[in-house]
Amino acid sequence: MNNPFKVACIQTNSGSDVAANLAAATDLARQASAAGADLIALPETVNIMAPDRAFLKANSQPEEGNQALLAFADLARETGTWVLIGSMLVDVPGSDKMANRSLLLDRQGAVRARYDKIHMFDVNLGGAETHRESNHYNAGAEAVLAETPWTLLGMTICYDLRFAYLYRALAQAGAAMIAVPSAFTRISGQAHWHVLLRARAIETGCYIIAPAQCGSHPGERQTFGHSLIVDPWGQVLADGGDEPGFIIADIDLAKVDEARSKIPALTHDRDVGLIKS
């Protein structure tokens, strides 16, 4: 593992105009590259956010020839960085649903790994805010561990964050970093975002890389922002606040070994029974 290196999280306010979304994200990514980033991570649904499923379906494309994938592949080649497309909506031919897909690109813009979001955000947050991602997307079925020049990267997306078993499995399989690109709602983000991300870092002894959407989006949706980079001891290294922009931090992989040697919880699993009385 090469060490150290710099990771940047891009924080965007994506809307219904794909071209405008891509232009905003690539501009911020170029700024992050100029600041020294080796790996640039983009948020969930970076290519489009809109409330209407028919509109989303009509404006999504298959992975092959996808406008967003082509733009970010060009960006990777231009900047010489690895790029994590946190997620983009991908049309699934033959299905009335889409995939919410994360893709990892190398410096030549080639796809090195892809991950479809496993856990669907089907919730009722109170008032008028209800989400039913299972109406829009086909859920993924496989966890993904991706090779990078530095270490193994676990790939997750947003609502996955609430399922600790996934993060433990990725860490026990060798991940030293886990990405959590997100479009966390403002309501749940204010209550849970920081504590969940810090908990996943502490539980796994991993760096957590969490680029996020922020602000107001079509359909009166509000996202929380606060892209975070968290070290393996749970310390927040960078916080993106409320506005579009980017954060950057040094990743020192020796801190992964240090945290896990102090508290080797990943090796302490026990088989337990359950007594209900």
C-alpha positions as CSV (number, residue, x, y, z in Angstrom):
1,M,0.0,0.0,0.0
2,N,1.3,3.4,-1.0
3,N,1.1,6.0,1.7
4,P,0.1,8.8,2.2
5,F,-2.3,10.2,-0.5
6,K,-5.0,12.8,-0.7
7,V,-8.8,12.2,-1.1
8,A,-11.3,14.9,-2.1
9,C,-15.1,14.8,-1.7
10,I,-17.1,16.9,-4.1
11,Q,-20.3,18.4,-2.7
12,T,-22.9,19.4,-5.3
13,N,-26.5,20.6,-5.6
14,S,-27.7,18.5,-8.5
15,G,-31.1,19.2,-10.2
16,S,-33.0,18.1,-13.3
17,D,-30.5,19.4,-15.9
18,V,-27.9,16.7,-16.6
19,A,-25.5,18.9,-18.5
20,A,-25.5,21.6,-15.8
21,N,-25.0,19.0,-13.1
22,L,-22.0,17.5,-14.9
23,A,-20.5,20.9,-15.6
24,A,-20.8,21.9,-11.9
25,A,-19.3,18.6,-10.7
26,T,-16.4,18.5,-13.1
27,D,-15.5,22.2,-12.3
28,L,-15.3,21.4,-8.6
29,A,-13.4,18.2,-9.3
30,R,-10.8,20.2,-11.3
31,Q,-10.4,22.5,-8.4
32,A,-9.8,19.5,-6.1
33,S,-7.3,18.1,-8.5
34,A,-5.4,21.4,-8.5
35,A,-5.4,21.2,-4.7
36,G,-3.5,17.8,-4.9
37,A,-6.3,15.2,-4.8
38,D,-5.3,11.7,-5.9
39,L,-8.8,10.2,-5.6
40,I,-11.9,12.4,-6.2
41,A,-15.2,11.2,-4.9
42,L,-18.5,12.5,-6.2
43,P,-21.9,12.3,-4.4
44,E,-24.9,10.1,-5.0
45,T,-27.1,10.8,-8.0
46,V,-24.6,13.3,-9.3
47,N,-26.0,13.3,-12.8
48,I,-29.6,14.0,-12.0
49,M,-32.1,14.6,-9.2
50,A,-35.8,15.0,-9.9
51,P,-39.0,13.8,-8.1
52,D,-40.8,12.3,-11.1
53,R,-39.9,8.7,-12.0
54,A,-41.0,9.0,-15.6
55,F,-38.8,12.1,-16.0
56,L,-35.8,10.3,-14.5
57,K,-36.3,7.2,-16.6
58,A,-36.6,9.3,-19.8
59,N,-33.4,11.2,-18.9
60,S,-31.3,8.2,-17.9
61,Q,-29.1,6.2,-20.2
62,P,-27.5,2.8,-20.1
63,E,-24.0,2.6,-18.8
64,E,-22.5,2.1,-22.2
65,G,-22.3,5.5,-23.9
66,N,-23.7,7.2,-20.7
67,Q,-23.2,11.0,-20.8
68,A,-22.1,11.2,-17.2
69,L,-19.7,8.3,-17.4
70,L,-18.1,9.7,-20.6
71,A,-17.7,13.2,-18.9
72,F,-16.1,11.7,-15.7
73,A,-13.9,9.4,-17.7
74,D,-12.6,12.5,-19.6
75,L,-12.1,14.2,-16.2
76,A,-10.0,11.3,-14.9
77,R,-7.8,11.4,-18.0
78,E,-7.5,15.2,-17.9
79,T,-6.6,15.4,-14.2
80,G,-4.7,12.1,-13.9
81,T,-6.8,11.2,-10.8
82,W,-8.9,8.2,-9.8
83,V,-12.6,9.2,-9.8
84,L,-15.4,7.6,-7.8
85,I,-18.7,8.4,-9.5
86,G,-20.6,8.3,-6.2
87,S,-23.6,7.2,-8.1
88,M,-25.4,8.0,-11.3
89,L,-28.8,6.8,-12.5
90,V,-28.4,4.2,-15.1
91,D,-31.2,2.9,-17.4
92,V,-31.7,-0.8,-17.3
93,P,-32.9,-2.0,-20.7
94,G,-35.9,-4.2,-20.5
95,S,-36.9,-2.9,-17.0
96,D,-39.2,-0.1,-16.0
97,K,-36.7,0.7,-13.3
98,M,-33.2,2.1,-13.1
99,A,-30.0,1.2,-11.3
100,N,-28.5,3.6,-8.7
101,R,-24.9,2.8,-9.6
102,S,-21.5,3.8,-8.3
103,L,-18.4,3.4,-10.6
104,L,-14.7,3.7,-9.8
105,L,-12.6,5.0,-12.7
106,D,-8.8,4.8,-12.9
107,R,-6.5,7.6,-14.3
108,Q,-7.2,6.4,-17.8
109,G,-10.9,6.7,-17.3
110,A,-11.5,2.9,-17.4
111,V,-14.1,1.4,-15.1
112,R,-12.4,-0.6,-12.4
113,A,-15.4,-1.4,-10.3
114,R,-19.2,-0.9,-10.2
115,Y,-21.7,-1.2,-7.4
116,D,-25.5,-1.0,-7.4
117,K,-27.1,0.3,-4.2
118,I,-28.3,-2.6,-2.2
119,H,-30.6,-1.0,0.4
120,M,-33.6,0.9,-0.9
121,F,-34.6,4.1,0.9
122,D,-38.3,3.3,1.6
123,V,-39.2,5.6,4.5
124,N,-41.7,8.0,5.9
125,L,-40.0,10.9,7.6
126,G,-43.2,12.6,8.7
127,G,-45.2,15.3,7.1
128,A,-45.1,15.1,3.4
129,E,-41.6,13.6,3.1
130,T,-41.9,10.1,1.9
131,H,-39.4,8.2,-0.2
132,R,-39.9,4.9,-2.1
133,E,-36.7,4.1,-3.9
134,S,-37.8,0.6,-4.6
135,N,-40.4,2.1,-7.0
136,H,-37.5,3.6,-9.0
137,Y,-34.5,1.3,-8.8
138,N,-33.5,-2.3,-9.0
139,A,-31.7,-3.1,-5.8
140,G,-28.1,-4.5,-6.0
141,A,-27.3,-7.9,-4.6
142,E,-23.5,-7.9,-4.1
143,A,-21.1,-6.0,-1.9
144,V,-18.1,-4.7,-3.8
145,L,-14.5,-4.3,-2.8
146,A,-12.4,-2.4,-5.3
147,E,-8.6,-2.4,-5.8
148,T,-7.0,1.1,-5.9
149,P,-3.3,2.0,-6.1
150,W,-3.3,2.6,-2.3
151,T,-5.6,0.1,-0.7
152,L,-8.9,-1.8,-1.0
153,L,-12.0,0.5,-1.2
154,G,-15.4,-0.7,0.0
155,M,-18.2,0.7,-2.1
156,T,-21.6,1.7,-0.6
157,I,-24.3,4.3,-1.2
158,C,-26.2,6.5,1.2
159,Y,-28.9,4.4,2.9
160,D,-26.5,1.5,3.1
161,L,-24.9,3.5,5.9
162,R,-27.6,2.2,8.3
163,F,-26.7,-1.4,7.8
164,A,-23.5,-2.0,9.9
165,Y,-23.1,-5.6,8.8
166,L,-22.2,-4.4,5.3
167,Y,-19.4,-2.2,6.5
168,R,-18.1,-4.9,8.9
169,A,-18.1,-7.4,6.0
170,L,-16.1,-5.0,3.8
171,A,-13.6,-4.3,6.5
172,Q,-13.1,-7.9,7.4
173,A,-12.6,-8.6,3.6
174,G,-9.7,-6.1,3.6
175,A,-11.1,-2.6,3.0
176,A,-9.2,0.2,4.6
177,M,-11.4,2.9,3.1
178,I,-15.2,2.8,2.6
179,A,-17.0,5.3,0.4
180,V,-20.5,6.5,1.3
181,P,-21.6,8.9,-1.5
182,S,-25.0,10.3,-0.4
183,A,-28.0,12.5,-0.9
184,F,-29.0,12.4,2.8
185,T,-32.2,14.2,3.6
186,R,-31.9,17.3,5.7
187,I,-34.2,15.9,8.4
188,S,-32.3,12.6,8.8
189,G,-29.0,14.2,8.2
190,Q,-29.3,16.7,11.0
191,A,-30.1,13.8,13.4
192,H,-27.9,11.0,12.2
193,W,-25.3,11.8,9.5
194,H,-22.3,12.6,11.6
195,V,-22.9,10.0,14.3
196,L,-23.5,7.2,11.8
197,L,-20.4,8.0,9.7
198,R,-18.2,8.3,12.8
199,A,-19.6,5.0,14.1
200,R,-18.9,3.1,10.8
201,A,-15.3,4.4,11.0
202,I,-14.9,3.4,14.6
203,E,-16.5,0.0,14.2
204,T,-14.4,-0.9,11.1
205,G,-11.1,1.0,11.7
206,C,-11.5,2.4,8.2
207,Y,-11.3,5.8,6.6
208,I,-14.8,6.8,5.7
209,I,-15.2,9.0,2.5
210,A,-18.6,10.6,2.3
211,P,-19.3,13.1,-0.5
212,A,-22.8,14.5,-0.3
213,Q,-25.5,16.5,-2.1
214,C,-26.6,19.7,-0.4
215,G,-29.3,22.3,-0.6
216,S,-32.7,22.5,-2.3
217,H,-33.6,20.3,-5.3
218,P,-36.6,19.9,-7.6
219,G,-39.7,18.7,-5.9
220,E,-38.9,20.6,-2.7
221,R,-36.3,18.0,-1.7
222,Q,-33.7,19.2,0.8
223,T,-30.4,17.5,1.3
224,F,-28.1,17.9,4.3
225,G,-24.6,18.4,2.7
226,H,-21.7,18.1,5.2
227,S,-19.6,15.9,3.1
228,L,-17.2,14.2,5.6
229,I,-13.8,12.5,5.6
230,V,-13.4,10.5,8.9
231,D,-10.3,8.8,10.1
232,P,-10.2,5.2,11.6
233,W,-10.4,6.5,15.1
234,G,-13.6,8.4,14.3
235,Q,-12.1,11.9,14.0
236,V,-13.7,14.2,11.4
237,L,-10.8,15.4,9.2
238,A,-12.9,17.6,6.9
239,D,-16.6,18.8,6.8
240,G,-18.1,20.3,3.7
241,G,-20.7,22.4,5.4
242,D,-23.9,23.5,3.7
243,E,-22.8,24.8,0.3
244,P,-21.4,23.3,-3.0
245,G,-17.7,22.9,-2.9
246,F,-15.0,20.3,-2.1
247,I,-13.1,19.1,0.9
248,I,-9.7,17.3,0.9
249,A,-7.7,15.4,3.5
250,D,-4.5,13.3,3.8
251,I,-5.1,9.6,4.1
252,D,-2.4,7.9,6.2
253,L,-3.0,4.1,6.0
254,A,-0.8,3.5,9.0
255,K,-3.6,4.9,11.1
256,V,-5.8,2.0,10.0
257,D,-3.4,-0.5,11.4
258,E,-2.9,1.6,14.5
259,A,-6.7,1.8,15.3
260,R,-7.2,-1.9,14.6
261,S,-4.3,-2.9,16.8
262,K,-5.6,-0.8,19.7
263,I,-9.1,-2.2,19.5
264,P,-9.1,-5.4,17.3
265,A,-12.9,-5.7,17.3
266,L,-12.9,-7.1,13.7
267,T,-11.4,-10.3,15.1
268,H,-13.7,-10.7,18.0
269,D,-16.9,-12.0,16.4
270,R,-18.8,-14.6,18.4
271,D,-21.7,-16.9,17.4
272,V,-24.5,-16.1,19.8
273,G,-27.9,-17.6,20.3
274,L,-31.0,-15.6,21.0
275,I,-33.3,-16.2,23.9
276,K,-36.7,-14.6,23.8
277,S,-38.6,-14.7,27.1
